[in-house]
Amino acid sequence: MQNEIINILKREEKFSENTLEEISAVEINDFADIIKEVGQQETEYLSRTEILDNLNTKTIGKEIYIFNEVMSTNTVGKFLSENGVENGTVILSEKQSGAKGRLGKHWESPLGGIWLSLIVKPKVDHSKIPMITLATGVAVVKTLERIGIENAEIKWPNDVMINGKKVCGILTEAITKFNTIDSVIIGVGIDANFNVDVLPEELREGTTTLGRELDQKVNENEVIKCFLEEFEKIGILFEEGEFEKILKEWRRYSYSIGKIVEVREPFSKTYDAYVLGISREGALVVEKIDGTLEKVISGECIIKN
């Protein structure tokens, strides 16, 4: 986290190199006000004014910080969550240089994507954190429906797909204090307008963008606004404990149910299984080749052709 904050200060030329060396030895939270000040800018492609114009939310997105480039919006989100920001605060960046997905995987975040993190402060038990990821996936799909994409689906646990290609990834991280959840940082990366040829070769075939699917450039600020509104709607269901309603929506959009997958769980052997559905806890329910049922709580499920 400290390296991220120093990098932002360096990029924005807030201090000299000598001063930055001194900063590395002090309490980094002392610079929260400067980071917030930097985040008040409007960049070339992202506009706070346009996002907030007629934004129909009560909580989500009322406080927005926008950066030209960060390593990870989730890292900035963690920092700001410790330094007096409101529930529903949004962090946006035009680019990310060191973003991570689930299981420590690198997430490519070039110019032309939507890279954001939400800071929420839900009053829930740790066991409900996976449900936040599922709810966020539903919010993304409903957002895409609003801009004209009718065939988006959710691949368990954290990807959104269009025609079998990934267009969005979600990374949820809980910040705990004294064994209670203080806040949850929800990272959302949506491939919006960039050319997939800028990605590493191994990612190009399995990736799509909103612009490619609609055959026209999308307005990133409008997509962000739609997402914030859809997230608040599904977030209200979450806060009210309407988990079955969230699961019903998730099942409706599921890309995983009914498919043969290769299950890769931490510290466990890989096995093939048929996806039956999802449990009330957000675990994937699969039937193994021998007929036994398993609940997959964490790990990966690779769709088999």
Buried (B, 14 or more C-beta within 10 A) or exposed (E): BBEBBBBBBBBBEBBEEEEBEEBEEEEBBEBBEBBBEBBEEEBEBBBBEBBBEEBEBEBBBBBBBBBBBBBBBBBBBBBBBBBEBEBBBBBBBBBBEBBBBBEEEEBBBBBBBBBBBBBBBBEBEEEBBBBBBBBBBBBBBBBBBBBEBEEBBBBBBBBBBBEEBBBBBBBBBBBEEEEEBEBBBBBBBBBBBBEBEEBEEEEBEEBBBBBBBEEEEBBBBBBBBBBBBBBBBBBEBBEEEEBEBBBEBBBEBBBBBEBBBEBBBEEEEEBEBBBBBBBEEBBBBBEEEEEEEBEBBEBBBEBEE
